[in-house]
């Protein structure tokens, strides 16, 4: 009976995490029909409906949301404990689910993973690339790398590097207009604006210099985008100027496809941090990964590159 219930909960949590039976099936190595059957059997055991189903969508009911919130983290911790026992108590092992932004992940963290997987062969990093913030606990992530996550009692952050937003444009764009010497002159320029996914608001260009002078710069909007990589690409194509966190534009700057504008001015940004849940017993796989990334980020010089400007 306990084994059956374990399978039912695995199917329920995987389906709630992924939002679809097919994605849950891929994660569990089962067929969608098998996952659906397990979920229905759990519903029958509990006497409640956990999902609202249609031909095109799958969503948790109120009872399903309550059960998910109550069992998601404890069930993950039980799985971590069993994995540790099977492979040696305290030994790093198991799948490590990590969320990180596209550019920062591809350009900086993926190259770091070679030594990690060599050092900890029983840990399997499962990297999810997404520029939006995620709820670690609700989505079943072990670790997230990014900035400006809302810190609660359930979340711990270790800073990797302070960040700045910098103003950039393509050489081609700058050939068409006079180079500004002060933020006040940006009103004559085309700007690519960013809509923040967390709030839905357009991010203002609040610029400051090293002497502490601060002002809000105005530009002529040419387009609004909610993805920093799309903004960088649009700027590189010559559509206008952009204000973005330095890590998102570093590859473009190093290739010469973008250049800094008003380099003595910048905008503050939340630091880049690594986040994980504040469990009473942090799984070994999480502990060694966080320690490894913090040390590698420091020793490899990546943190220093992100502090440029």
Secondary structure, DSSP 8 states (H G I E B T S, - for coil): -HHHHHHHHHHHHHHHHHSSHHHHHHHHTS-HHHHHHHHHHHHHHHTS--EEE-SS-EEE-HHHHHHHHHHHHHHHHHHHHHHHHHH-TT---EEEEEEE-HHHIIIIIGGGHHHHHHH-TTEEEEEEE-SS---HHHHT-SEEEES-----TTEEEEEEEEEEEEEEE-HHHHTTS---SSGGGGGGSEEEEEB-TTT--B--EEEEETT--EEEE--EEEEEES-HHHHHHHHHTTS-EEEEEHHHHHHHHHHTSSEESSTTEEEEEEEEEEEEE--SS--HHHHHHHHHHHHHHHHTSHHHHHT--
